[in-house]
Amino acid sequence: MNRDAPRTLDLDKLFAARLHAARVRPYLATALFALHPVESRRVPTMAVDRHWRCYASASFVARTPVEELAGVWVHEVSHLLRDHHGRGDRVARERGLTGPGERLRMNIAADFEINDDVFGDGLVRPEGAVEPGAFGLPEGQLMEDYLRWFTLGPRTQNLVWLDCGSGADGLDREWDLGPDGAHGLSAQARDAVRFRVAQGITARPGNTSQGWQRWAEEAFHPPQPWRQLLGAAVRSATSSPGAGEDYTYGRPSRRSAGVPGAVLPSLRRRPPRVCVVIDTSGSVSDAELGSALLEVAAISRAVGGHRDLITVLPCDAAAQVVHPLCRAEGIPLIGGGGTDLRTGFAKALQTRPRPDVIVALTDGQTPWPSTRPPCRTVVGLFPRLPAARSWDEDDPDYVPDSPPEWAHVVAIGSAPAAR
């Protein structure tokens, strides 16, 4: 036998490992059997692309025990189920991360997210699997969090071989078969696989880790891109008829020609005035108040950066001082008592000139104005767990009213991605 002859992929061993993985993680069986194996001499171990193909090194399969290969199967399919390729693309755009070095960091961070709770209970940890604890990082976090906490350096130099494929970081490889290659799954098929896996997890939650349970909940209730929705709601309100309109004699109306001896003003659009009412009651956390200030800055960008036309009004049970938006971090968010945003709406409408749009950032535990304000209204709701949606220290059965129908409501602060 020529020991230097190239090996061929032992599919029987690879399939036996996949069957073992499906037996010990039955809720992942649909996803495991949806992966199509492809032999490749260009991957160091096993890797996946975004089209649900699993590339395997024949040498790696030959030297790795079946029990460890089962762990690799689960690891690779976890990248795809958790949409690490899509999330990698998004975080690269948002943070300006370019180059193969940054994609390697994404791969490592994605491995941290997976490996902290995927092994054990019949699934052997593969040799070389990286875990966040080995780098002094906490467990149970997301890829996006880990990316902020470590950089490439001496501790990661032994991981330069790591390559779980485009399915782990979103960067296409030369050896990818691409969207038109054989045995890839369509977008609809990929969504169907995720849905079936989420169904299996929610049906028997006691058999899965907390990370997978959170992932399944997000699969059924995907988070909204709330910051984009909030900005779109504000832009929609400020561009509506009646918002930001004024008259000017600087450019006479064309109708002046029909009225000899008179000059008629023309109607012009001006940048809209926005008043942001921030709920500073005791039920709103410091973290949410900090988030509210970030949303004020996002609102400023949504209306073209006219910070001089944006005011901020802290309010709990009583409206505070109206602050012009110069620097968001310099605005004192005074409050801490009960909640009655009706006073905030009234105060906002008393300011001169009157705002064209009112944006209320609140947890929703407040009475609302009984009549529609004479301007557009956008409500940004901080999320609340079901058990925390009804709270009143004097009335435990208190249920707050939902925002009125005349307000455009956006849920803010949703998680960016599911584990």
C-alpha positions in Angstrom: 0.0 0.0 0.0 1.3 3.4 -0.9 1.1 5.6 2.2 1.7 8.7 0.1 -1.4 8.1 -2.0 -4.2 10.6 -1.4 -7.0 9.3 0.8 -10.6 9.1 -0.3 -13.3 10.4 2.0 -14.6 7.6 4.3 -18.3 8.4 3.9 -19.4 5.4 6.0 -17.4 6.7 9.0 -18.7 10.2 8.4 -22.3 9.1 8.2 -21.9 6.9 11.3 -20.7 10.0 13.2 -23.7 12.0 11.9 -26.0 9.3 13.1 -24.4 9.3 16.5 -24.8 13.1 16.6 -28.5 12.8 15.7 -29.0 10.2 18.5 -27.5 12.3 21.2 -29.0 15.6 19.9 -32.3 14.5 18.3 -33.6 18.0 18.1 -30.8 18.8 15.6 -31.5 15.7 13.4 -33.4 17.6 10.7 -30.5 20.0 10.3 -27.8 17.3 10.5 -29.3 15.3 7.7 -30.0 18.4 5.6 -26.2 18.9 5.3 -24.7 17.4 2.1 -21.0 16.2 2.5 -18.4 17.3 0.0 -14.9 16.0 -0.1 -12.3 18.7 -0.1 -8.5 18.7 0.3 -8.5 22.4 1.0 -10.2 22.4 4.3 -8.1 21.5 7.4 -10.9 19.6 9.2 -14.6 20.2 8.3 -16.3 23.3 7.2 -19.7 24.6 5.9 -20.8 27.1 3.4 -23.9 29.3 3.6 -25.8 26.9 1.3 -25.6 24.0 3.7 -22.8 21.9 2.2 -20.4 20.3 4.6 -16.8 20.1 3.3 -14.7 17.4 4.9 -11.0 16.6 4.7 -10.5 12.9 4.1 -7.3 12.8 6.2 -9.1 14.5 9.1 -12.0 12.0 9.0 -9.6 9.1 8.8 -7.7 10.1 12.0 -10.6 11.3 14.1 -12.7 8.9 16.2 -16.4 8.7 15.4 -17.4 10.2 18.7 -15.3 13.3 18.1 -16.6 13.6 14.5 -20.1 13.6 15.9 -19.1 16.7 17.9 -17.7 18.4 14.7 -21.0 17.7 12.9 -23.0 19.4 15.6 -20.5 22.3 15.8 -20.7 22.9 12.0 -24.4 22.7 11.8 -24.7 25.1 14.7 -22.9 27.8 12.7 -25.6 27.5 10.1 -28.6 27.4 12.4 -27.4 30.4 14.3 -26.9 32.3 11.0 -23.2 33.1 11.7 -22.7 33.9 8.0 -25.5 36.5 7.9 -24.5 38.0 11.2 -20.8 38.1 10.2 -21.7 40.1 7.1 -23.8 42.5 9.1 -21.2 43.1 11.8 -18.5 43.6 9.2 -20.6 46.3 7.6 -21.6 48.0 10.8 -18.1 48.0 12.3 -16.0 48.3 9.2 -14.3 45.0 9.6 -12.4 43.9 6.5 -9.8 41.4 5.5 -9.2 37.7 6.4 -7.8 38.5 9.8 -11.1 40.0 10.9 -13.0 37.1 9.4 -10.8 34.7 11.4 -11.7 36.7 14.5 -15.4 36.2 13.6 -14.8 32.5 13.2 -13.2 32.3 16.6 -15.9 34.4 18.2 -18.6 32.2 16.6 -16.8 29.1 18.0 -16.9 30.7 21.4 -20.6 31.2 21.2 -21.2 27.6 20.2 -18.6 25.6 22.2 -19.4 26.9 25.7 -22.5 24.6 26.0 -22.6 22.3 23.0 -20.6 19.3 24.3 -21.2 16.8 27.0 -24.2 14.6 27.5 -23.0 12.0 25.0 -21.2 14.5 22.7 -17.4 14.3 22.9 -15.5 17.6 22.7 -13.3 17.5 19.6 -9.6 18.0 19.9 -8.7 21.7 19.4 -12.2 23.1 20.1 -11.8 26.6 21.4 -13.9 27.8 24.4 -14.2 31.3 25.8 -13.0 30.3 29.3 -9.6 29.5 27.9 -9.3 33.1 27.0 -10.6 34.5 30.2 -13.9 35.4 28.6 -17.4 34.7 30.1 -19.6 32.0 28.8 -23.1 32.4 27.3 -22.4 35.4 25.1 -22.9 36.1 21.4 -20.4 36.3 18.6 -20.9 40.0 18.4 -20.0 40.4 22.1 -16.9 38.3 21.9 -15.7 40.3 18.9 -15.4 43.3 21.2 -13.4 41.5 23.8 -10.4 40.0 22.1 -8.0 40.6 19.3 -5.6 38.4 17.3 -2.3 38.0 19.1 0.0 35.5 20.9 -3.0 33.7 22.4 -4.6 33.1 19.0 -1.5 32.4 16.9 -2.1 28.6 17.2 -5.6 29.1 15.7 -4.5 30.4 12.3 -5.5 27.0 10.8 -9.1 27.5 11.9 -11.5 27.6 9.0 -15.1 26.6 9.4 -16.0 28.0 6.0 -18.2 30.8 4.8 -21.1 29.4 6.9 -19.2 30.6 10.0 -18.2 34.1 9.0 -19.8 35.0 5.7 -16.6 35.3 3.7 -16.9 33.1 0.5 -14.0 30.7 0.0 -12.4 29.7 -3.3 -13.4 26.1 -2.7 -17.1 27.0 -2.1 -19.4 25.5 -4.8 -21.5 28.7 -4.6 -25.2 29.3 -5.0 -25.4 27.5 -8.3 -23.4 24.4 -7.2 -25.0 21.0 -6.7 -26.8 20.0 -3.5 -27.2 23.5 -2.0 -30.3 24.4 -0.1 -32.6 27.2 -1.2 -33.4 30.1 1.2 -36.8 28.6 1.7 -35.4 25.2 2.4 -32.9 26.6 4.9 -35.7 28.5 6.7 -37.8 25.3 6.8 -34.9 23.4 8.5 -34.5 26.1 11.1 -38.2 26.1 11.8 -38.3 22.3 12.2 -35.3 22.4 14.6 -36.9 25.2 16.6 -40.2 23.2 16.8 -38.2 20.2 18.2 -36.5 22.3 20.8 -39.7 24.0 22.1 -41.6 20.7 22.2 -39.1 19.2 24.6 -37.2 22.2 26.2 -35.9 20.1 29.1 -33.6 18.2 26.8 -31.8 21.3 25.5 -29.3 23.8 26.8 -30.4 27.3 27.7 -28.6 28.7 24.7 -30.5 26.5 22.3 -33.8 27.4 24.0 -33.1 31.1 23.5 -32.3 30.4 19.9 -35.6 28.5 19.4 -37.6 31.4 20.9 -35.9 33.9 18.6 -36.5 31.6 15.6 -40.3 31.8 16.2 -40.2 35.5 17.2 -37.3 37.1 15.3 -36.1 40.4 16.6 -37.1 43.5 14.6 -34.4 45.9 13.4 -35.8 48.4 15.9 -33.4 51.2 15.3 -34.1 51.2 11.5 -37.9 51.0 12.3 -37.7 53.9 14.8 -35.8 56.0 12.3 -38.3 55.1 9.5 -41.2 56.0 11.8 -39.8 59.4 12.6 -39.0 60.1 8.9 -42.5 59.0 7.9 -44.0 61.3 10.6 -41.9 64.3 9.6 -42.5 63.9 5.9 -46.3 63.7 6.3 -48.5 66.6 5.0 -48.6 69.4 7.5 -45.3 68.7 9.1 -42.6 71.3 8.6 -44.6 73.6 6.3 -44.3 77.4 6.4 -44.9 80.4 4.2 -42.3 82.8 2.8 -42.3 86.0 0.8 -38.7 85.4 -0.3 -40.1 83.4 -3.3 -43.6 84.8 -4.2 -46.3 82.4 -5.1 -47.1 81.8 -8.8 -50.7 82.7 -8.0 -49.6 86.3 -7.5 -49.9 86.8 -11.2 -53.7 86.4 -10.9 -53.9 89.1 -8.2 -52.6 92.4 -9.6 -51.0 94.6 -7.1 -50.6 91.9 -4.4 -47.7 89.6 -3.5 -48.7 86.2 -2.2 -46.4 84.1 -0.2 -45.3 80.6 -1.3 -45.4 77.4 0.8 -42.1 75.9 1.6 -40.9 72.9 3.5 -38.7 73.5 6.5 -36.9 70.9 8.7 -39.4 69.5 11.2 -39.2 70.2 14.9 -39.1 67.0 17.1 -39.7 66.8 20.8 -38.4 63.6 22.5 -40.2 62.8 25.7 -38.1 60.3 27.8 -39.8 58.3 30.5 -37.6 58.7 33.6 -39.9 57.0 36.1 -38.7 54.4 38.6 -39.7 51.5 36.4 -37.2 52.5 33.7 -33.6 51.2 34.3 -30.4 53.2 34.0 -29.4 51.1 31.0 -32.7 52.0 29.3 -32.1 55.7 30.0 -28.7 55.3 28.4 -30.3 53.6 25.4 -32.8 56.5 25.2 -30.0 59.0 24.8 -28.6 56.9 22.0 -32.0 56.9 20.3 -32.1 60.7 20.5 -28.9 60.8 18.5 -30.4 58.3 16.0 -33.5 60.5 15.7 -31.3 63.4 15.0 -29.8 61.5 12.1 -33.2 60.4 10.9 -34.3 64.0 10.3 -31.1 65.2 8.6 -29.0 66.1 11.6 -30.8 69.3 12.5 -30.0 69.1 16.2 -31.1 72.7 16.8 -34.7 71.6 16.0 -34.8 68.7 18.4 -35.7 69.1 22.1 -35.6 66.5 24.9 -38.1 66.5 27.7 -37.5 64.1 30.8 -40.8 63.1 32.4 -42.0 60.8 35.2 -45.2 61.9 36.9 -44.3 65.5 36.1 -42.7 67.1 33.1 -39.3 68.5 33.6 -37.4 71.2 31.8 -37.3 71.1 28.0 -33.7 70.8 26.8 -32.4 71.7 23.3 -30.3 68.9 21.8 -26.7 70.1 21.8 -25.0 67.1 23.3 -27.2 64.2 24.2 -24.8 63.1 27.1 -25.2 66.5 28.7 -29.0 66.2 29.2 -29.9 65.5 32.9 -32.6 62.7 33.0 -34.3 63.8 36.2 -37.1 61.6 37.6 -37.5 58.3 39.4 -41.0 58.6 40.6 -44.3 57.4 39.1 -45.3 57.6 35.5 -47.7 60.0 33.7 -46.5 60.9 30.2 -49.7 63.0 29.7 -47.9 65.8 31.5 -45.0 65.3 29.1 -47.2 65.5 26.1 -48.9 68.7 27.5 -45.5 70.3 28.2 -44.3 69.5 24.7 -47.3 71.0 23.0 -46.9 74.2 25.1 -43.4 74.8 23.8 -43.0 77.5 21.1 -42.6 76.9 18.3 -44.8 73.8 18.7 -43.2 70.5 17.6 -44.2 68.8 14.4 -43.5 65.3 15.9 -43.5 64.0 19.4 -41.4 60.9 20.1 -42.1 59.2 23.5 -39.5 56.7 24.7 -41.1 54.6 27.5 -41.7 51.2 29.0 -45.4 51.8 28.4 -46.5 51.8 32.1 -48.2 55.1 31.8 -51.7 56.6 31.1 -51.9 58.2 27.6 -53.6 61.4 26.4 -57.3 60.9 25.9 -57.3 62.9 22.6 -54.9 62.8 19.7 -52.2 65.5 19.8 -52.2 68.0 17.0 -49.0 66.5 15.6 -47.6 63.1 14.6 -46.6 60.8 17.5 -44.1 58.0 17.6 -43.8 55.7 20.6 -40.6 53.7 21.3 -41.4 50.9 23.8 -38.7 49.4 26.0 -39.1 45.6 26.2 -40.7 44.0 29.2 -40.8 40.4 30.3 -44.4 39.1 30.6 -44.2 39.1 34.4 -43.0 42.7 34.4 -45.5 44.3 32.1 -48.0 45.0 34.9 -46.5 46.9 37.8 -47.8 49.3 40.4 -46.5 49.3 44.0 -50.1 50.3 45.2 -52.0 48.0 42.9 -50.5 44.6 42.0 -53.3 43.9 39.5 -52.6 47.1 37.6 -52.4 46.6 33.8 -51.1 49.6 31.8 -53.0 50.7 28.8 -51.6 49.9 25.4 -50.3 52.9 23.4 -53.2 54.6 21.5 -54.0 53.7 17.9 -53.0 57.1 16.7 -49.4 56.5 17.7 -46.8 54.8 15.5 -45.4 52.1 17.9 -41.9 50.6 17.6 -40.5 48.0 20.1 -36.9 49.1 20.8 -34.0 47.3 22.5 -34.5 43.8 20.9 -31.6 41.4 20.9 -29.5 41.7 17.6 -29.3 38.0 17.1 -30.2 34.6 18.6 -27.8 32.2 20.1 
